Amino acid sequence: MDFNVLYRVLGVLGLIFIILGVLLRKKKQEDLAFICGGILLCIYSIYLKDAIFIVLQIVFTCAAIYDYFKKRTHKYYVND
């Protein structure tokens, strides 16, 4: 399999997860979708060797992970 195709598929899957995160109504699922999408897009940005995109994805993913674990213990997630 051509690695170019593999990385592009990972990029597309990352975008799909980000879109799903925007569309989901439950905060916990939204955060998990953002984390998955951010990681996949970070892998793709490393493949592209685009420093701005790499930093953006690292910050986005870290923010989503922080949000997930910070709010996980709050009543915010009780009904999710």
C-alpha positions in Angstrom: 0.0 0.0 0.0 1.2 3.5 -0.9 2.0 5.4 2.3 0.7 8.7 0.7 -2.7 7.1 0.5 -2.6 5.9 4.1 -1.7 9.3 5.4 -4.4 11.0 3.3 -7.0 8.5 4.7 -5.9 9.3 8.2 -6.3 13.0 7.4 -9.8 12.4 6.0 -10.8 10.3 9.1 -9.5 13.1 11.3 -11.7 15.6 9.6 -14.7 13.3 9.8 -14.1 12.9 13.6 -13.8 16.7 14.0 -17.1 17.2 12.1 -18.8 14.5 14.2 -17.6 16.3 17.3 -19.2 19.5 16.1 -22.5 17.7 15.4 -22.7 15.6 18.5 -24.9 16.9 21.3 -23.3 15.1 24.2 -20.2 16.8 25.6 -18.3 13.6 26.5 -18.8 12.1 23.0 -17.9 15.5 21.5 -14.6 15.7 23.4 -13.7 12.1 22.4 -14.4 12.8 18.8 -12.2 15.9 19.0 -9.4 14.0 20.6 -9.5 11.2 17.9 -9.7 13.7 15.1 -7.0 15.9 16.5 -4.6 12.9 16.8 -5.3 11.7 13.3 -4.9 15.2 11.9 -1.6 15.6 13.9 -0.2 12.5 12.3 -1.2 13.8 8.9 0.3 17.2 9.6 3.6 15.5 10.6 3.5 13.7 7.3 3.0 17.0 5.5 5.9 18.5 7.6 3.9 21.7 8.1 5.1 23.3 11.3 2.1 25.6 11.8 -0.4 22.7 11.2 1.6 20.5 13.6 1.5 23.1 16.4 -2.2 23.8 15.8 -3.1 20.1 16.0 -1.0 19.5 19.1 -2.6 22.5 20.9 -6.1 21.5 19.7 -5.7 17.9 20.9 -4.2 18.9 24.2 -7.1 21.3 24.8 -9.6 18.6 24.0 -7.9 16.1 26.3 -7.8 18.8 29.1 -11.5 19.5 28.5 -12.4 15.9 28.6 -10.6 15.1 31.9 -11.4 18.4 33.6 -15.2 18.2 33.0 -15.4 14.4 33.4 -15.7 14.7 37.2 -18.3 17.5 37.1 -22.0 17.1 37.0 -21.7 18.4 33.4 -21.2 14.8 32.3 -23.6 13.0 34.7 -26.3 12.6 32.0 -24.0 12.0 29.1 
